[in-house]
Each structure stands twice: as structure tokens, then as C-alpha cells.
Amino acid sequence: MNILITGGTGFIGSALSRDLRSAGHNVIITTRRGTASKEMLSWNPPALIPRDIISNIDAVINLAGESIASGRWTKKRKKLIMSSRINTTRALVQSMQDADPKPEVFISASATGYYGPHGDEPVTENTPPGSDFLAEVCKAWETEALKAGESGVRVVTVRTGAVLEADGGALPQMIIPFKLFAGGPVGSGKQWFSWIHRDDTAGIIKHVLEDDSITGPVNAVAPNPVTNKEFSRALGKVLHRPSCLAAPGFVIKLALGELGDMLLTGQRVLPEKALKSGYKFKYPEVNQALRAIFNPPTLISSRNPCSQ
């Protein structure tokens, strides 16, 4: 297939692009900078993708968007988080509407933030949306993506959880307290943590790309979510560091503001559609995923002063 990817040099996109090329697909990555080449397309939304290019694309994968967890949610950052997703998605949809023939499928990223905060109850693709800032972002993002379906393009919105790998995402920041022997749960530690290894994130995207029966939202999370305390214990174990020093909730809120609220509330999200459609997880358990990421361990083994 000829596949166009936005955000193809990012944390998820770089791994996905590599996997798709290894599978024999022709991948074109959009870039806001640099010179266009056979594998790179210079493109800046809201401009449309040239009709002669988009008309030769079989699948469009949209992973572009300003990082959610890279700083406090000021008014300026909130506006950038929203606009970076809406403007890119809108321009892609308009480009596909002008194409002849049109791409067969549009896979657009979203996030489990769509559901808002939840307690212990399982959350599936059928759970209604929340009403906080992240939920509003995801709803607006998906609304723009679904407009591609009006032109007969199959649309899938991939709602990712916390994506784990050592070279990006939230995990490098998570291990900093453990390096300082100050690791532990955030707040009460009872909130649910819906995670996924990056390999399985790319795997689910490839799965929905190849299975034309899948449409609409798909949760990209591992089938076994854990509580924040359980995740901290697993992370401490693989890093050979203590995991008993909790970060008080008020400190998190003071340091991160509204972003901190997101870390202190949880979601028990399940990948119902992925499992029912036959996707086989490479890393279904968090201990297994963390061992794969930190093998060999990146930290020197040391006697743990508190119980794991």
C-alpha cells in the first residue's frame, strides 16, 4: 500500500513507519521542515495536500498533535493542543475529499482522554465521552476525522492510553524519581492506569489498517490495566529501586495544575474491539512489557530499602 503518515517522525510514528516499511508498504511522511523527497512530503496545514499526491495514496494515518504532557495547561497551550489536532485533521479530510480516487482508509489518532475520569468500572468503546478539557479535545478531534466518512473513506479513530517505551512518551519522566530512590505511586495510587507498549500501539494500527471490517473508535490499551500503585511497584522492581514513596496529590496539583488532575484520576479502559477482531497482544501484562523495555536494566541494581 501507499501510506501517508502525519507525525511519522514522532514517538509512535517513527516505530510505526519502520514496521510498515519492513512489511513492504511504501510510506510517505509529512514534514513541516526540510526538503521533500521520495519518502518525505513537505506540508504545512491548513494548506491541502496536492491532489496528484493524495490521489495515489491508499491509506492516511494521522498522528500529528502538540504534546499533551510536556507542560502546564496554560490558556496558550490549551489552544495549541486543540488547534494542532483540529487544523491538521481538517486539512487531511479536505484533501481526501478532493482526491480521485480517494484513499481507502483514514486512521486518526485520539486518546482515552475521550472518556474523562472514571472509577473502577470498565471503560469500552461504547462508553460515552467525558466533559473535561481532554475529553473536549478528543471529541472535537474525532468529529473532524469522521467527516472523511462522508466521502466513502473508512474511518478509524485509535484512542491510545499511556504508551510505554524507553525513548519517549511519559516513561522517561516516570523513572526520574526512581533514579533518585524516591519512586512510588502518585496520590492515593488507587486510580487505574491504562497503558500499552509502543509495539502494540503500532500493532493495533497495522491491524485496523489491514482489517477493513473495523470502523469507528478502537481503544489502543493493553488488556490488563493496573492501578497506579501496581504500576509503580512493577516499575520499581524492574529498575531495582524502591517504590514506596508516594507523591502527595496536592504537590502534583501545585506543580502541574490542571494537568496534575489528569494524573490523579484514572480510567480502567479495555481494548474490546481489538480483542474481538482478533488482535494478539505482544505485551498483555505490565511486568512483561517493562522487562522488555528495561532489559538489560538501565539502572544499577541496589538493595531495596522498602518492600516491593
Order of alpha helices (4+ residues) and beta strands (2+ residues): beta-alpha-beta-beta-alpha-beta-alpha-beta-beta-alpha-beta-beta-beta-alpha-alpha-beta-beta-alpha-beta-beta-alpha-alpha-alpha-beta-alpha-alpha
